[in-house]
Amino acid sequence: MSSFSFATVPTILSAPGAARGLGPELRARFPDIHRILLVTDQGFLRTGLADAPVASLREAMFHVEQFADVLADPPEHVIEDALAQARQHQTELVIGLGGGSSMDVAKIVAVLAPGQQSLAEIYGIGNVRGLRLPLVQIPTTAGTGSEVTNISIVTTGATSKMGIVAPQLYADLAILDAELTLGLPPAVTAATGIDAMVHAIEAYTSKHKKNPLSDNLARQALSLLSRHLIRACENGSDLAARQAMLLGAMLAGQAFANAPVAAVHALAYPIGGMFHVPHGLSNSLVLTHVLRFNAEACAEQYAELATIVVPHAEGTAEARAEALAVAMQQFAIITGLPRTLRQVGITASDLDLLADDAMKQTRLLGNNPRPVSREDAFAIYQLAL
């Protein structure tokens, strides 16, 4: 067996309602801390679901400042604004409360607040130096798995994105509380759920760093997500389904933090960056076509995953790999997500630009089980059109 390393957050708390007791939980863990910055977005604040956690923190004698201006695919100015507020507040602990964007911003603020580096200095892999502030992550969607990853994504220009990958981005504590996801619309539930399944599938077939731990996490994640996604979409108040989705997304996050994602994400990033399509939906739009492209190189692995998602699938490895691709397409059909690039405003004249940008995602493409040329990327976008 090949050597491997595996890292994740030290503590995970999974319990419906856990956020209502956030104050006592953090007071017990961080007895000497008093000043907290809560990073979230205006949309989540409007749901009122942040009220109980914030009240709990204040009752536990924490001084809570809120930064609620996080935007999807956060641009650099959002990071800088949050960082300025953290320093002005003399923040001692950062909480990310929201989707992947809020949690990504929280990670970067926790790293940069001590003042040792600038944002520009930490882009890339392993460029964070020194310690960060204590960090707690609480997801409000079951998708990104950002609460247990060492990755943050920042929009650095009009359309371009940069990644920050470093062990300091792992949180001290991740809390999974399905009560915070009860207000999610079906379309958001579906897109984020498919995003999490993509994390599991790509971790399982990652060319680099694939390992037995990430494999088992990916399989368990895919089982939970595929069994509960439709339930969570059809009945948004199904707390058991929502908690299972959060757990599945977290397991998938642990998997791909250690066995990184590949071409689905590489081709999805330009769709999100250029056309402001939500990340999970961007993944969904290209997923089936990338699966079919990759099957030439990893049909056996896809066939193994098909036994989880479509256990009745039979035949050759190639046939079962195709069954997996069809099943993933069915999730988009059943949940009513857009299934073509045209449905999100992309035309044939945009494909060259998308293909050019996809080829810049070298950090991701290097993990793909099959090499992807520019011609391949263009052809996949054509199929998705």
QUIFEN-V690824 format. One record per residue. RES is the residue in one small letter. PHI is phi in radians with two decimals (999 if undefined). PSI is psi in radians with two decimals (* if undefined). OMEGA is omega as a letter, one per 40 degrees, with the letter a starting at -180 (NA if undefined). Layout:
{{RES | PHI | PSI | OMEGA} {RES | PHI | PSI | OMEGA}}
This chain:
{{m | 999 | 2.39 | a} {s | -1.19 | 2.61 | i} {s | -1.23 | 2.63 | i} {f | -2.72 | 2.84 | i} {s | -2.15 | 2.70 | a} {f | -2.50 | 2.32 | a} {a | -2.35 | 2.61 | i} {t | -2.78 | -3.12 | i} {v | -1.20 | 2.62 | a} {p | -1.28 | -0.48 | a} {t | -2.42 | 2.32 | i} {i | -2.22 | 2.24 | i} {l | -2.02 | 2.02 | a} {s | -2.06 | 1.89 | a} {a | -2.88 | 2.16 | i} {p | -1.00 | 2.31 | a} {g | 1.55 | -0.04 | a} {a | -1.04 | -0.58 | a} {a | -1.17 | -0.42 | i} {r | -1.17 | -0.39 | i} {g | -1.86 | 0.49 | a} {l | -1.07 | -0.71 | a} {g | -1.02 | -0.99 | i} {p | -1.04 | -0.64 | i} {e | -1.06 | -0.84 | a} {l | -1.32 | -0.56 | i} {r | -1.11 | -0.66 | i} {a | -1.19 | -0.61 | a} {r | -1.48 | -0.56 | a} {f | -2.25 | 1.22 | a} {p | -1.12 | -0.41 | a} {d | -1.75 | 0.09 | a} {i | -1.75 | 2.47 | a} {h | -2.25 | -0.47 | a} {r | -1.97 | 2.05 | a} {i | -2.08 | 2.40 | i} {l | -1.85 | 2.14 | i} {l | -1.73 | 2.09 | a} {v | -1.80 | 2.12 | a} {t | -2.67 | -2.87 | i} {d | -2.29 | 2.82 | a} {q | -1.09 | -0.65 | a} {g | -1.06 | -0.77 | i} {f | -1.21 | -0.68 | i} {l | -1.01 | -0.67 | a} {r | -1.15 | -0.37 | i} {t | -1.24 | -0.34 | a} {g | 1.44 | -0.05 | a} {l | -1.28 | -0.26 | i} {a | -1.46 | -0.24 | a} {d | -1.06 | -0.83 | a} {a | -1.14 | -0.80 | i} {p | -1.05 | -0.73 | a} {v | -1.15 | -0.75 | i} {a | -1.07 | -0.70 | i} {s | -1.09 | -0.72 | i} {l | -1.10 | -0.77 | a} {r | -1.20 | -0.62 | i} {e | -1.13 | -0.47 | i} {a | -1.53 | 0.25 | i} {m | 1.23 | 0.53 | i} {f | -1.61 | 2.48 | i} {h | -1.61 | 1.90 | a} {v | -1.84 | 2.15 | i} {e | -1.88 | 2.44 | a} {q | -1.96 | 2.26 | i} {f | -1.88 | 1.94 | a} {a | -2.09 | 0.46 | a} {d | -1.87 | 0.43 | i} {v | -1.16 | 2.39 | i} {l | -1.96 | 2.70 | i} {a | -1.03 | 2.51 | a} {d | 0.85 | 1.13 | a} {p | -0.98 | 2.21 | i} {p | -1.35 | 2.91 | a} {e | -1.05 | -0.61 | a} {h | -1.15 | -0.50 | i} {v | -1.16 | -0.74 | i} {i | -1.05 | -0.82 | a} {e | -1.12 | -0.70 | i} {d | -1.12 | -0.77 | i} {a | -1.12 | -0.69 | i} {l | -1.12 | -0.74 | i} {a | -1.09 | -0.71 | i} {q | -1.17 | -0.67 | i} {a | -1.07 | -0.76 | a} {r | -1.24 | -0.69 | i} {q | -1.09 | -0.63 | a} {h | -1.41 | -0.12 | a} {q | 0.96 | 0.85 | a} {t | -1.06 | 2.41 | i} {e | -1.93 | -0.33 | a} {l | -2.62 | 2.46 | a} {v | -2.01 | 2.36 | i} {i | -2.04 | 2.20 | i} {g | -1.67 | 2.06 | a} {l | -2.20 | 1.80 | a} {g | 2.75 | -2.72 | i} {g | -1.42 | -2.92 | a} {g | -1.03 | -0.61 | a} {s | -1.14 | -0.79 | i} {s | -1.09 | -0.73 | a} {m | -1.21 | -0.63 | i} {d | -1.12 | -0.76 | i} {v | -1.09 | -0.75 | i} {a | -1.03 | -0.74 | i} {k | -1.02 | -0.84 | a} {i | -1.19 | -0.69 | i} {v | -1.08 | -0.75 | i} {a | -1.07 | -0.61 | a} {v | -1.32 | -0.72 | a} {l | -1.55 | -0.39 | a} {a | -0.97 | -0.64 | i} {p | -1.11 | -0.25 | i} {g | 1.53 | 0.28 | a} {q | -1.47 | -0.43 | a} {q | -2.48 | 2.84 | i} {s | -1.71 | 2.89 | i} {l | -1.03 | -0.76 | a} {a | -1.05 | -0.50 | a} {e | -1.35 | -0.30 | a} {i | -1.83 | -0.01 | i} {y | -1.10 | 2.56 | i} {g | 1.79 | -2.84 | a} {i | -1.86 | 2.15 | i} {g | 1.28 | 0.45 | a} {n | -1.74 | 0.04 | i} {v | -1.44 | 2.29 | i} {r | -2.00 | 2.63 | i} {g | 1.35 | -2.95 | a} {l | -1.68 | 2.86 | i} {r | -2.06 | 3.04 | i} {l | -1.24 | 2.71 | i} {p | -0.94 | 2.52 | a} {l | -2.40 | 2.25 | i} {v | -2.15 | 2.34 | a} {q | -2.11 | 2.31 | a} {i | -2.32 | 1.75 | a} {p | -1.29 | 2.53 | i} {t | -2.00 | 0.09 | i} {t | -2.32 | 2.68 | i} {a | -1.78 | 1.43 | a} {g | -2.68 | -1.21 | a} {t | -1.22 | -0.53 | a} {g | 1.22 | 0.22 | a} {s | -1.04 | -0.38 | a} {e | -1.12 | -0.33 | a} {v | -2.20 | 0.30 | i} {t | -1.89 | 2.85 | i} {n | -1.87 | 0.61 | a} {i | -2.26 | 2.43 | i} {s | -2.29 | 2.50 | i} {i | -2.03 | 2.30 | a} {v | -2.19 | 2.42 | i} {t | -1.45 | 2.07 | a} {t | -1.80 | -0.17 | i} {g | -2.67 | -2.71 | a} {a | -1.10 | -0.67 | a} {t | -2.35 | -0.26 | a} {s | -1.46 | 2.64 | i} {k | -2.21 | 2.60 | i} {m | -2.24 | 2.58 | i} {g | -1.84 | 2.60 | i} {i | -2.10 | 2.13 | a} {v | -2.23 | 2.06 | a} {a | -2.85 | 2.60 | a} {p | -1.09 | -0.45 | i} {q | -1.14 | -0.26 | a} {l | -1.44 | -0.15 | i} {y | -1.20 | 2.30 | a} {a | -1.27 | 2.90 | i} {d | -1.40 | -0.56 | a} {l | -2.61 | 2.33 | i} {a | -2.04 | 2.32 | a} {i | -2.08 | 2.16 | i} {l | -1.86 | 1.90 | a} {d | -2.27 | 1.84 | a} {a | -1.14 | -0.36 | i} {e | -1.04 | -0.48 | a} {l | -1.36 | -0.15 | a} {t | -1.86 | 0.04 | a} {l | -1.15 | -0.41 | a} {g | -1.56 | 0.03 | a} {l | -1.19 | 2.26 | i} {p | -1.12 | 2.73 | a} {p | -0.98 | -0.70 | a} {a | -1.12 | -0.69 | i} {v | -1.23 | -0.73 | i} {t | -1.00 | -0.77 | a} {a | -1.18 | -0.85 | a} {a | -1.14 | -0.75 | i} {t | -1.22 | -0.61 | i} {g | -1.14 | -0.71 | i} {i | -1.18 | -0.65 | i} {d | -0.98 | -0.80 | i} {a | -1.11 | -0.67 | i} {m | -1.14 | -0.63 | i} {v | -1.07 | -0.73 | i} {h | -0.99 | -0.77 | a} {a | -1.14 | -0.80 | a} {i | -1.12 | -0.78 | a} {e | -1.26 | -0.58 | i} {a | -1.12 | -0.69 | a} {y | -1.17 | -0.45 | a} {t | -1.99 | 0.20 | a} {s | -1.06 | 2.33 | a} {k | -1.21 | -0.53 | a} {h | -2.02 | 2.39 | i} {k | 1.26 | 0.13 | i} {k | -0.98 | 2.35 | a} {n | -2.63 | 2.88 | a} {p | -1.06 | -0.63 | a} {l | -1.18 | -0.85 | i} {s | -1.13 | -0.61 | i} {d | -1.05 | -0.84 | a} {n | -1.16 | -0.67 | i} {l | -1.11 | -0.73 | a} {a | -1.11 | -0.74 | i} {r | -1.14 | -0.77 | i} {q | -1.14 | -0.70 | i} {a | -1.06 | -0.82 | a} {l | -1.12 | -0.62 | i} {s | -1.11 | -0.87 | a} {l | -1.09 | -0.81 | a} {l | -1.19 | -0.77 | a} {s | -1.21 | -0.50 | a} {r | -1.42 | -0.39 | a} {h | -2.02 | -0.16 | a} {l | -1.05 | -0.88 | a} {i | -1.11 | -0.73 | i} {r | -1.00 | -0.79 | a} {a | -1.18 | -0.56 | i} {c | -1.31 | -0.70 | a} {e | -1.32 | -0.54 | i} {n | -2.37 | 1.60 | a} {g | -1.12 | -0.26 | i} {s | -1.70 | 0.17 | i} {d | -1.31 | 1.65 | a} {l | -1.11 | -0.64 | a} {a | -1.14 | -0.75 | i} {a | -1.13 | -0.70 | i} {r | -1.12 | -0.72 | i} {q | -1.18 | -0.65 | i} {a | -1.12 | -0.68 | i} {m | -1.13 | -0.75 | i} {l | -1.07 | -0.75 | i} {l | -1.12 | -0.77 | i} {g | -1.07 | -0.75 | i} {a | -1.12 | -0.67 | i} {m | -1.16 | -0.76 | i} {l | -1.08 | -0.72 | i} {a | -1.13 | -0.64 | i} {g | -1.10 | -0.75 | i} {q | -1.08 | -0.67 | a} {a | -1.11 | -0.89 | a} {f | -1.41 | -0.27 | i} {a | -1.15 | -0.41 | a} {n | -1.91 | -0.39 | i} {a | -2.31 | 1.58 | a} {p | -1.20 | 2.76 | a} {v | -1.27 | 3.02 | a} {a | -2.45 | -2.24 | a} {a | -1.17 | -0.55 | i} {v | -1.02 | -0.83 | i} {h | -1.19 | -0.68 | a} {a | -1.05 | -0.69 | i} {l | -1.42 | -0.40 | i} {a | -1.35 | -0.61 | a} {y | -0.97 | -0.81 | i} {p | -1.10 | -0.58 | i} {i | -1.10 | -0.77 | i} {g | -1.21 | -0.76 | a} {g | -1.19 | -0.72 | a} {m | -1.52 | -0.57 | a} {f | -2.07 | 0.13 | i} {h | 0.96 | 0.69 | i} {v | -1.53 | 2.31 | i} {p | -0.92 | 2.55 | a} {h | -1.00 | -0.81 | a} {g | -1.08 | -0.72 | i} {l | -1.16 | -0.69 | i} {s | -1.00 | -0.76 | i} {n | -1.08 | -0.79 | a} {s | -1.06 | -0.64 | a} {l | -1.15 | -0.53 | a} {v | -1.87 | -0.13 | a} {l | -0.97 | -0.98 | a} {t | -1.03 | -0.69 | a} {h | -1.24 | -0.62 | i} {v | -1.23 | -0.67 | i} {l | -1.03 | -0.76 | a} {r | -1.20 | -0.63 | i} {f | -1.12 | -0.77 | a} {n | -1.31 | -0.36 | a} {a | -0.98 | -0.49 | i} {e | -1.03 | -0.52 | a} {a | -1.80 | -0.38 | a} {c | -2.48 | 0.69 | a} {a | -1.03 | -0.65 | a} {e | -1.09 | -0.76 | a} {q | -1.19 | -0.71 | i} {y | -1.12 | -0.64 | i} {a | -1.11 | -0.66 | i} {e | -1.10 | -0.71 | i} {l | -1.24 | -0.53 | i} {a | -1.08 | -0.55 | i} {t | -1.11 | -0.37 | i} {i | -1.50 | -0.83 | a} {v | -1.45 | -0.71 | i} {v | -2.28 | 1.31 | a} {p | -1.06 | -0.34 | i} {h | -1.43 | -0.09 | a} {a | -1.10 | 2.41 | a} {e | -2.30 | 3.06 | i} {g | 1.73 | -2.77 | a} {t | -1.20 | 2.93 | i} {a | -1.03 | -0.67 | i} {e | -1.12 | -0.71 | i} {a | -1.16 | -0.69 | i} {r | -1.27 | -0.57 | i} {a | -1.09 | -0.71 | i} {e | -1.15 | -0.63 | i} {a | -1.09 | -0.64 | i} {l | -1.12 | -0.79 | i} {a | -1.04 | -0.76 | i} {v | -1.13 | -0.74 | a} {a | -1.09 | -0.71 | i} {m | -1.15 | -0.62 | i} {q | -1.15 | -0.63 | a} {q | -1.12 | -0.61 | i} {f | -1.03 | -0.74 | i} {a | -1.17 | -0.69 | a} {i | -1.15 | -0.86 | a} {i | -1.13 | -0.64 | a} {t | -1.53 | -0.05 | i} {g | 1.38 | 0.34 | i} {l | -1.28 | 2.63 | i} {p | -0.97 | 2.51 | a} {r | -2.10 | -0.05 | i} {t | -2.27 | 2.72 | i} {l | -1.12 | -0.59 | i} {r | -1.04 | -0.60 | a} {q | -1.18 | -0.28 | i} {v | -1.95 | 0.32 | i} {g | 1.59 | 0.22 | i} {i | -1.69 | 2.36 | a} {t | -2.04 | 3.01 | a} {a | -1.03 | -0.54 | a} {s | -1.23 | -0.23 | i} {d | -1.57 | -0.20 | a} {l | -1.19 | -0.61 | i} {d | -1.07 | -0.76 | i} {l | -1.11 | -0.73 | i} {l | -1.08 | -0.80 | a} {a | -1.11 | -0.71 | i} {d | -1.06 | -0.77 | a} {d | -1.22 | -0.64 | i} {a | -1.05 | -0.62 | a} {m | -1.23 | -0.23 | i} {k | -1.38 | -0.21 | a} {q | -1.48 | 0.99 | a} {t | -1.14 | -0.55 | i} {r | -1.02 | -0.58 | a} {l | -1.60 | -0.76 | a} {l | -1.09 | -0.52 | i} {g | -1.14 | -0.31 | i} {n | -1.56 | -0.15 | a} {n | -1.25 | 2.46 | a} {p | -1.16 | -0.34 | i} {r | -2.23 | 2.33 | i} {p | -1.01 | 2.50 | a} {v | -2.07 | 2.03 | i} {s | -1.57 | 2.98 | i} {r | -1.07 | -0.67 | i} {e | -1.10 | -0.68 | i} {d | -1.09 | -0.81 | a} {a | -1.06 | -0.77 | i} {f | -1.06 | -0.75 | a} {a | -1.13 | -0.66 | i} {i | -1.15 | -0.76 | i} {y | -1.08 | -0.66 | i} {q | -1.06 | -0.76 | i} {l | -1.11 | -0.58 | a} {a | -1.40 | -0.23 | a} {l | -1.12 | * | NA}}
